[in-house]
Structures are given as C-alpha cells and as structure tokens.
C-alpha cells in the first residue's frame, strides 16, 4: 500500500502530442483548479463587504429602534404633565352655558431630535415673539426627551409653526376651559389650572366629587359626562354684578358684593363680589384684592345683627312686640359707653328699636336675654359656624373665646363677632321664611328636598312678627331702609353700618355697610343682600351710611330682577288700570 507521501509525489499524466487538440471540456479540470485557487481570496472580500453592510444596517436599525421607543417615553411625559381631559359643561338653572371645553393646541419639543437649536429658536420667535429668546434657546439645546414650550395656541399659530418645518417640534391637542360670561359669575363657577383641573368655585367642587379620580385615570371622556346644572340664574346674576360694580364706582368704595337667595329652598340664585376677575385668565385670581367677599370674607355685620337680636328677644318669650325699653340716655357698661347714631332719647318699643336702629335698645334686649342664651341663639342660626355648602371658598366665623357682658352687649348691635355675608343672609332667610334654617346650595333644589333638610330655629309667630317689622323699616319715614323701597314690590329690610377696626381700634371714618332685604314681604321668596366696603358719600349727600348706599343697591337689584324671579309688581287698582291701558 502506497503512503500518503508517495501519492502526493505522484507524477502528473504525460502530455501527448495531441494534447493541443483536446476538446475544451477536457481542459475544464484545469480551469476548475484555477478557480479553486482564487475562491478563498474572493470569498474573504465578499464576507468583508457583507459584514460592513450588516454593521451599517445594524446601526441604522438600532437608531430606528431607539426612535421607535421614544414616543412611548414622550407619552409618559404627557402623562406626567397631566394632559387636559374633558370636563362636564356647567350650566345655569335655565341651561345657559357657564363653562365649556374647547380644543386648543399646545407646542412641545424633543430637544434630542433638534438639529440646530439656534435656528429653531429664531424660527419659533417669528411666530411666538412673546417667548423669551434665552429661555427658548436653553430649552431647545438641552438633552430632554420632552419639554413644553407653550400651551393653548391658536389654530393660526399652529399652522404657522407647521409651515416652518422644524424637526423635533410637535403639537398636542388639548381641552381648554372656556367661560363665555367671563367675570359675570367668576366667584360661583370658579376656574381651572393649566391642566384643566378645578382649583376654585364649583369647578373645584366637581373635581372633589370624584371627577379628579376619573381625570387622573384617563376615563373622563366628553361623551360620558353629563352637564352640571347650577341653581344660579344668569340673568339675575348679570343684574347683581352690574349693580354691585356700579355701586362700587358710584360710592368710591374699596369693594362691594351682592347675593340673591331663595328663602324657600336655600338656592343661591346670584352671588358676586367686586373687584372680580376673568376665569379665562385664572392668574388674575391671585390678586389679594380679588376675593369673594360674600362667602369668604369675614366682617362685623353691624346693625344687620339687630335682626337676630330682635328675633331672639321675641322668640324667647321674655319680650312681647309691644314691650318698650329705655333709650333716653347712653348705656354705660364696663368702662364703655353705648350711644345711638340717630339718638331719639326716649323710650322705644321693639319695632321702634329696629326702625331707629337703636344700639341702646338692642343692648338692653340682649341684657335681658343673657349671655348663654344669646350665644346659643346665634349658634342655632348658624352665624357662628362655617356654612355647609358646595362652594369651597367659605370662611369660618370668629367670636370671643369667652363671652363677657360687654361682648353680649356689643354683639347685639353687630360688633364683636365676625361672620360672612352668606351666613347673615341664610340666617335672615330663616327669620322671614317661617322659622326654618335651610343650608344654602349652589345646585337646584326643590321645596320638598329643602323641607327634608330644614331645621326649625324660631317659631312661626316670631317669623310673622319679624316680617311686619322688616316692612315698617322700609315704609316708615324714619326707617333706615326707606331707600330700598321699590314701587310695585313689598320690600322689607335692615341696614348695617359697622365701623371698621384699624390698628386695633374702631375707625370713625372707615365703614363696612350692608343691607338685608326680603321680598315680597307678605310671603317672602327671596333675600337680597348687598355689602359695600369703605364707601364715600355720594355727591350731594352728607352721609355714607348703609341706608345711603347698600339699601339703594338692594332696591335697584329688586327692581331689575323681580320679574325674572317670577315676582310681578302690584300697583293697586290705579296701577292695574294703567297696565291694562298699555
């Protein structure tokens, strides 16, 4: 058997003379042998080329995969920034829109994808010149995956930016809250923040009722949200807002406010305070002077408290409406002297104490009732505790830690306790509606629903007597509420002029005035309360007391809004003939 070495050294086949004449096929083995020698070199080159192409495509694929993942990251940024979701419409009691969602566009950038931050900044500033150039460049030149640039763009701004064709710039369609009435009902409706979340008024109440949880979970879809209807009547609200704003200007006051309350149901029909703000520009609400003074302001309500002092005296059984009290001279107690502004210097009956707004007479009534009973009565009427209602902006009244005799006396005519005008209106409603305290609501409520939550606080007899006293204060020539009289309507009411505390002392020049009106007083349906802070005497007048300003504002509100409230004027036989003629 031949070895491997011999086989390798085996001589090749001898060439014959006819080799040149062999067919080409016979020479193929020699060609194949040559290719076998060249194949390793070409294969290496081919493999190298394939490897290069694979590396290039691998880099491209990896980059595409990275970009493909980034939208999810962007979505997480959107979630972190709490993109606005749909909110329910807010309507007045007649279906008029107070708040609704509109679609807007917000501009964002992905700085990692921006090729030239300097050029991108310059281009964006041509459409959005209000942006700070340094701030914009710094934002665009960062390495974040997502940043907001500007929220709530107009469609024309969006299109102009799209036309610029800047890579790494995008838009997000969002829901923005719109308030067609602007400032008209700002303190009732409230407003939302940039993420469409309620931060004040009934907007915040809606969120607190569970809407925020739906919003955060992404389940707040426009199709599934029923409108929220309020008890407010937009027509009456406009009148109150207009009269209050005019009053503030006419009497050169710091602020003013007004309220219309249904005494049978507790529904708030209108409520406003000026200075006000536009909820479409919620930053205006940060101004410390823009406060809902009706529900969130605490004031010594002055002589309006004589409503409750008189009702307390009559309801106690210790005082009859025919009883009299000595007001012939000032009352001295504990080093203090109690005076009357319009001193009669005579003995006054219970109605006369009310009509002449006698501090001395009211003090003697409270003195007869006693400290504990007085405190209990005001507590019963809700004047010393926070009103329970839907509106978040409601202040808690303040009172002395320990009631002494001097507190008992001064509180009888409205000094020494600070409460809200809303508390005062709710308590006054109980005094005139038959004696039932009904917590206020900003949502529709039927009489049957109101009856279920009503609480008796005074007797029907006391309420009847108080209505007659209310009316006398407007019809009597000496009554402090005569300027609230409105032709065709039976109006009753009580003024309140309180000296404000300045640097720990009562000022003789700065006053907080109020008027509480009820109409029609023979069968009360509504309380109208007006307030005005630090008013000045109207041109041609000598005084800036409540009867000269707050009572006038209340009378104007009644005159303009009564028919919208379903209360029609009665002019007697002569007036009826006149109406028929027209």
Secondary structure, DSSP 8 states (H G I E B T S, - for coil): ---HHHHHT-------TTGGGS-HHHHHHHHHHHHHHHHHHHHHHHHHHHHHHHHHHHHHHHHHHHHHHHHHHHHHHHHHTT-------EE-TTS-EEEEEEEEEEEEE-GGG-S-HHHHHHHHHHH-TTS-HHHHHHHHTS--S-EEEEEEE-HHHHHHHHHH--TTEEEEEEEEEE-TTGGGGHHHH-EE-TTS-EEEHHHHHHIIIIIHHHHHHT---GGG---EEBS--HHHHHHHHHHHHHHHHHTT-SEEEEEEEETTT-BEEEEEEES---GGGGGGGGSTT---TTTS--B--GGGGHHHHHHHHHHTSS--TT-EEEESS-EEETTEEE--TT---EEEEHHHHHHTT-HHHHHHHHHHH-HHHHHHHHHHTTTTS---SS-S-----B--SS--HHHHHHHHTT-S-BB-HHHHHHHHHHHHTTSEE---BSB---HHHHHHH-EE-S-HHHHHHHHHHHHHHHHSTT-TTGGG-BTTB-EEEEEEEEEEEETTEEEEEEEEEEEEEEESGGG--EEEEEEEES----TT-S--SGGGTHHHHHHHHHHHHTTTTT-----HHHHHHHHHH-
